[in-house]
Structure formats: C-alpha cells, structure tokens
Amino acid sequence: MSHAFDLNDDQRAILDAADRYGREQLYPLSRRMDDEEWWPDTEFRALGKEGFLGITVPPELGGAGLDLFASGLVLQAFSRWNYAFGLSWVAHENLCMNNIYRNANDEQRERYVPGLCDGSLVGCLALTEPGAGSDALGSMATTAVRDGNDYVLNGRKMYITNGPVADLALLYAKTDPGAGAHGISAFIVEMDTPGVSVAQKLVKMGFRGSPTAELAFEDCRVPARNLVGQENKGVRCVMSGLDLERAMISPLCLGIAERVLELSVDYARTREQFGQPIGNFQMIQSRLADISTEVETMRQYNYYTLGQLNELAIGEGGRGFAHKISATSVMYAADALNRALDHASQIHGGNAYIWETEINRLYRSIKLLEIGAGTTEVRKLIIAEELLKS
C-alpha cells in the first residue's frame, strides 16, 4: 500500500493536529496524572467535540469516518506527550468503541456509539480475570445465564483499563461453561447497572494516570438485547479485537520512543561533563544512534502493519496473516522501546533514576507494553503457530 512506508498529506495533517493537541493540552496533565494517579475526566470527554473520538466510526453515528491507520496516528501523537492518556484513549476508542461498532447490530450501534464518539460515554473492555490472563478464554470464570429477557452476570474482571471511570463495558462471559472458548458471549454492560462495582482501583508502576480496576459483577442483570452477536460466538469478536488491539499498541510504543529520542538528544546537547557537552563523547553518540535506529524501524513496521490491517473485514482476524503480523508488530515495538529506554537511561545517568523526571516516567511505561494484550511469550506463540501452519 502506498502509505505503508510513508504518510500522505492527509495522514500527515492528522498526525500533526494530534501532536499539537497532545503537546498543548495533554502534556501539561502528565505530571499530575503520574504523581497522583489523577484522572482528567473533563479533558478526556472534551476529546469528543475536538474530533479525537470516533476516528473509525462513520459520520452518521457521530464519528470522523476515517480508518484504523488514522486512529494509530492519533495514538502515536498523544503517546509522545502523555502516554497514560493515550492508553485510556485507545482502551475507549479501539478496545471498546471500535469493537462494538464492528460487532454490534444496528440498534446497539445507534444506542451506544454516538455517546462514545461525543465523550458523554467512556468505554472499557472487560476480558482478563484474576485467574484468566494469558489463557483468557479457556480459564474464564465469569458466567452469563439467560433468565427471561435478561442475562444474569456473575464474576470478576481484573486489570481493566478505564474500569474505575467507565460508563460502559464490552464484557466477555461464559454462556456455555462446558464449551471452552466456544462457549463465550459478548455483552454491552452499562456500569451503573445494579450488581456492578469497582472492587478495587489498582496502583501501578507506570501509566499511573490511566485508571485500572478490578470489577465485580454480582447477580448483574443485563438485557438480552445487549448480547453482541450470537450467543456462544464471542470468540470471533474477542480474537479479531485482540488483533486490532495489538496493532494499536505499537503506535503507543512508537510515540513514547519518539519522545525518548527527543529528550535524549536535548540532554546530550545541554548536559556538560569534563568541560563539554556529553554529546561530544562517542559512547553517548553510539547510544543516540541506537535509539534513532530503533525509532525508525518501529515507525516503518508500525505503519506497514496498520496499512495491512486497515481493510480487515468485520468478522476477520484471530487467524492467518492478520493474527501473525499484529503479534509481530507489538512484540517488535515493545522490545525496541525497551532497548531505546535502556540507552536513554544511560544517557540521562542519575537523572533517569529520579521518579519525578520525565525520562523516568517514560521508563516506567515499558513493562505493561510487554505484558498487555498478550505477553511477549504469547506473541511468540502466535507467530510460531501461524508459521508452522503455512
């Protein structure tokens, strides 16, 4: 595809607009978000009227009518300036809203998608559980039992991004507990439904301003009309959603890495030792060159992946090329960011070890990116399985 290795004028304009907004509006929030685990609710909801929600949703439902690639560019730019905000944005925008748009029926779309686009609703995805992480489907214990016109939900969901602040969850539960991954269904759950509670807000090492929760569902009655797709057919929804989620974590890594390079170059120019800027020393130059190489290769592979998955048909994913390339993309991006952050911390020296510095805040981002949406090990299993099939 023509934009796999470069941006056209429209894409460049999207990236620049999101970068400007991130620098002016989101960067000033980042320190307080990290220090206090503070959630900027008003600022997040304001993204709707600014045109930064509903990127992949058509205008008739309140969206921008753009594509996955454009969505990735917004995340890349936001993540340069406030990666915690970027994570909450992608959990809302991609994991919840885009998943609902791709898998819901027209009535459900009309009921929920416009609110997710204008910021009146904040969304989350509820998949992982206390006992179901890498084996999220096989070990899922949350159940949904049909009772008249409702399903009754019972269970717990863990590590849910936006969980403490969400108005809406796209939730997966077992409707046929004996059928393994083929007994799972997807539901849209309104978070003010009786029986839904935030069991605990989790305090994290990184991404601290992006709120994460354990959610509890106790005899929670969800209308049957909120079943997304068919009963026991949720596995297609979750697997294609995970492919898009993995592809959309790569731009988050890229945005952080771009900021890491910028900070490292600035520090190398301004920090003086032995009577001269440390950028004059070849060991520092070597590390700068390594960071730059990581950023450039991340960018190219990221754009290639987004370009390849841009036209992923609804219902597709969870297997084949899309499954492999999305896992490859996020595995490479997280590994490359880890290397870039390691070089940057050596350039910054003791400064990188101080909690309140920006480079330290960026350094604390990496571990989630190697764990979330399937660990590095799970990503390797996906890649190898697809290679051995072919």
N, C-alpha and C positions, 0 to 999 in steps of 0.2 A: 504494500500500500504506500502511496506517495508520502504519507505523513509518518511512516514507521520510524524514520531516522531524522526527521526534521519537522518543524512546525510550519503550517501555512499561516497566512496573515490573520485569519480569524482565530486560530488557536493561540497564536502569539498574543493577540489582543485579550483573550480570556485569561491567559497566564499573567499578563501584565496587570490587568484590572484586579485580579485576585491578590497578586503580590502587593499592589498598592494598598488595597484594603487591609491585608494582613499586617503590613508594616505600620499603617496609621492607626488602625482600630484594634487589632488583636495583640500586637506586640506589647503595648502598654499594660495589658491584662496579665501577661505571662508570669511575671514575678509574684504577684499576689496569689494567682492560682496555685503556683508551686508552694509558696510559703504556707498558705492557709488551707490548702485543698478547697479553695473557694470556687464556686460555680457561677459564672456570669450569665444568669438566666435571661435577663433583658437583652443583653448583647447577642446572645445566641438566637433568640426569637426574632431579633431585628434583621437577621440574615434573609428572612423571607422577603421583606419589602426591598431589600438591597439586591435581590435577584440571585442570591447564592444558595437557595434551597430549591429542590425540584429540578436539578440540572437535566436529568434524563427523562423527565415527565413531559408529555405534550402540553401545549398552552391551554387546551380546553379543560385540563384538570388543574391549571394554575402553575404549571412548570415552565421551564425555559425551552423545552423542545430540542435539547442538544443530546450528546451521546456520552458513552462511558469514557471516552478519551477526554472530553471536556471536563467531566467530573474529576478525572485523575489530575488534570492540570490545576483545578481549583484546590484540591487537596495538597498537591506539591507546593503551591504558593503559600497556603495557610500554614503548612508544617514548617516552612522556613522560619516563621515568626512566632508561632505558638503551637507546638506540636500536640499539646494536650487538647487544645480547642479543635485541632484538626482531627484527632481521634474521635471526639464526640460528634463532630460533623459527619465523619464517614460512617459511624455507627447509626446515626439518624438517617443519613442520605442514602447510603448503599445497603447496609445490612437490614434496615427496616423498610424504608420507603420504596426503594427500587425493587426489593424482593416482593413487597406487597403489589406494586404496580405490575410486575412481570407475572405474578402467580394468582392474583385475586380475580374475582369476577367483576363485571361492570358495576354492579350495585355496591360492592365493597370498595372498589376504586373511588366511586363518586362520594362515598360516605367518609372516607378517611384520607385519601391522597391530597385533596386541596388543603386540608389543615396542616398536613406535613410539609406542604410547599410554602404556606404563608407564615409558618412559625407558630401558629396557635396550638399545634401539637408537636411534642418532642417524642421521638421514637427510639426504641431499643430492640435488640434481638435477644431472645431468651432460649439458648440451646444448652450450653455447658451446665453441668450439675456438680454438687460436691463429690459424687462418686463416678462421674462420667465426663472425662476430659478428652483425651486422645481417642477413646472409644465412646464418643458422644452418642452414637446411635445404638450400639449394642448394649451399653450399660445404662441407658436412660431409664430412670425410675419414675419420673413424673407421669401420671396417668390422666386420661380424659375418658370419662364414662358417660355414654349417652343416657339422658334421663328426660323423656318427653321432648320438649323443644330446646333443651339445653344440653351442654356437656358439663360435667362436674369435674373440675381440675383439682388434683392433689399432688404436691411435690415441691421441690426446691430447685432454684436455678442459681448458679454461682458465677462470680466474676463478670457480672453483666454491666457492660459499659452503658452509661446513661441510666442505669437502673434506679438510682435514687431520685432522678428528676424527670423520668419519662412519663408521658401521658398515655402511651400506647406501647404494647409489646407484640412483636411477632414471635409466637411461642410454639415450641415443638413438644408434643407429648405422645405417650404410647396409648393408642386406642385398641391395639390387639397385642397385649404384652407377650403372648407366646410366639409372635411372628418376627421377633428381632427387628432389624432395620426396616422390614416390610410391614411393620405394624405401627408406624409413626404417622401422625397427622399434624398439620399446621393450623394455628388459630391466631386471630387478632384479638388481643385481650386489652380492654380498657383498664388502666391501672387504678382507677377509683372504684373498681368492682369490689363488692364485699368479699372478703376472704383473701385479697391480695395485700401483701405487706412487704416492706423492706426489712428483712430480718437483721441485716447489718450493713452499714456503709464501710467499705474496706479502705484502709490507709495504705498507700502504695509507695514504692521507691521512686518511680517515675510516672509521668503522665498524671501528676497529682491533682491537677485541676479538673481532669475528666473524671466525673464521679462513677464509682464502681460499687456494685452491691451484690449481696445475696438476697434473692427474692423468695418469698414463701407464698404458696398457694394452698389454702385450706378450705375445702368444700366451696371452691370458687365456681359460680355458675356463669358459663359463657354461652350466649345464644348460639344455636346450631347454625344460624346464618353467618356466623363469624368463622366457620370452618373454611380454610383456604384450600381450594382444590377439593379432591376427593378424600374421603376417609381412608386411612392406611396408605395413602400415596404421597405422604410428605417427604419421602426420601429424595424424590426428584427435585423438589423445591429446595431442600437443605443442601444438596450436593452442588447444584448449579449456583446457588447462593454463595457457597464456600469458594467456588472457583472465582467468582467475581470479587468476593471479599479479599482473597489472596492477591489478585491482580491489583486491587485498590490499596493494599498495604504498601506495595512497592513505591508509589509516589510519596507516601508519608516518609519512608526511609530516604528517598531522594531529596525531599525538601530539607530534612534535617541535615543531610550530608552537604548540601549546598551551603547552608548556614555555617556548618563546621569549617568548611574551606575558607569562607569569607573571614570568619573570626581568626582562623589560624594565620592567614596572610597578614591581616591587620596587626596581630600580636607580633609576628616575626619582623614586621617593619618598625614597630614602636618600642618593643622591649629591648633594652640595651644591656649587654654584659661585656666585660673586657673592653669597654670603651667603644663599642659599636653595636648596631642592631643585630640581633641574633639571626636575622635572615641572611646575614653575610656568611654564616657558617654552613659548610656543605652538609653536615648532618641534618640541620634544620631544613635546608633546601631539599634533601632527599625525602624527608617526611612530607613536605609540601607537595612534591611531585607525586608521591604515592597517593595522597589524599585526592589530588586532582584527577589522577587516573581512575581511582575508584568512582568518583563522581561522574566522570564522562561515560564510563562503561555502564554504570547504573542507569544513567539517563537514556542511553541508546536502547538498552534492553527493556527498560520500563516502557518507553514509547512503542517499541516493537510489539510488546505483549498487549498493551492497551489497543493498539491498532488491530492485532489479530483477533482479540475478543470483542471488538467493537460491535460486530454484527452477530454476536452469539444469539441464536434464535431462542425465543422463550421455550422453556422446557428442555433446552440443551445444556450440556455441561455435566460434570460429575463423572466424565469418562473421556477417553480419547485425547486428542491434541490439546483441547482447551484445559482439560484437567492437568495434563503434564506441564504445559507452558506456564500456567498460573502458579503452580507449585515451584517451578524452576525460578520464576521471576522473583517471588518473595524470598525464597531461600538465598538466591544470589544477593538481592538487595540488602537483606538483613546481615549477611556475612560481610558484605562490602562496607556497610555502615559501621559494623563492629571494628573492622580494620581502620577505617578512617578516624573513628573516635579514639582509638588507641594511639594513633600517630598524633592526633590533635592534643591529647592529654600530655604527651611527652613534650610537645612544643610549648604548651602553656605551663609546664612544670607544676610547682606547688599551687599555683592559681587554680588548676584543674581539680584539685582535691578539696577545694573550699566550696561548701554546699551552696552558698548564695551566688556563685558566679554562673554566668550563662553557659559556659562550656561544661560545667559540672551538671547543670540541669539537662543539657543535651546528652551528656554521657549516661545519665540515669535512664534514658529512653530505651537503650538498646535491648535489654533483656526481654521486655514484653514483645518486641518485634521478632525475636527468635522463638517465642512461645505461642503467641496469639494466632488464631486461625489455623491451628495445626503446628506443632513444634517443628524445628528443623528436621528432626528424625522422621516425623510423619511426612514431611515434604519429600524427603529422600525416598521413602517407601512408595509414595505416589509415582514419582518419576521412574523408579526402577520397575514398578509393576507395569506401567504403560510401555516402557522399553521392551520388557520381556514378552509382552502380548504381541508386539508387532513383528 
